[in-house]
């Protein structure tokens, strides 16, 4: 396939900006990583928008930022670009974040911005009624067929080794435990949680990060 044909088929162009940490720094130190990102990525993203809209033919007309990067909306507003924040967790979690404290009242986001959420109204009507500006756009997956062939939403290889075991368990009998990619446990906390799960005398599936395995 020729280069021109490849370019015509591309719908996404990936670019990166520095996070403020060097190759020698430990990115598992979340406190340092967050501080570095806040002190570096704001200005770097500003440069990215400015360079793109002055040097490239295709101007950026909308910015969609993860809820943890809500500061990107302020950068977008400087250039008169429409913006939205997306939360890939539940609408209930997003509603709690907006409620305590309310980000709009604190001036962290503009009242004209919309918040997108990986959910559906029928699943969490209470949360959507509490904050009508949360728009449900989920579930964020290409199709049900794609789930059997590839992992969506992240770049790690999907571990399907548990599926055979899950299929052998009675319906609604398995406890699912996952704390996301940011939570860290010390050895004592990890062992206490493991003991608590064991004491339930129920089958459980616990998603553990590579560096948390003990």
SULQUI-V364544 format. One line per field, one symbol per residue. ss: DSSP state (A for helix, B for strand, O for the rest). psi: psi as a letter, one per 30 degrees, with the letter a starting at -180 (. if undefined). burial: # if it has 24 or more other ideal C-beta (glycine too) atoms within 12 Angstrom, else .. A space follows every 10 residues. Layout:
ss->???
psi->???
burial->???
//
This chain:
ss->OOAAAAAAAO OOOOOOOOOO OOOOOOOOOA AAAAAAAAAA AAAAAAAAAA AAAAAOOOOO OBBBBBAAAO AAAAAAAAOO OBBBBBBOOO AAAAAAAAAO OOOOOOOOOO OOOBBBBOOO OOOOAAAAAA OOOBBBOOOO OOOOAAAAOO OOOOOOOOOO OOAAAAAOOO OOOOBBBOOO OOOOOOAAAA AAAAAAAAAO OOOBBBOOOA AAOO
psi->kleeeeeffk fkjklllkgf klffljffie eeeeeeeefe feeeeeeeee eeffflejkk fkkjklffhf ffeeeeefgg klllkkjfal eeeeeeeffj ljeeefgflk ffklkkkial efeieeeeee iffjkkglki keleeffffl kkflflkkjg ffeeeeffkl kgfkkkkkga ffkkkleeee eeeeeeeeff hkkljjjkle gfk.
burial->.......... .......... .......... ..#...#... ##.###.##. .........# ..#####.## ######..#. #.######## ##.##.##.. ..#.....## ..#######. ...#..##.. #.####.#.. .......... .......... .......... .......... .......... ..#....... ...#.#.#.. .#..
//
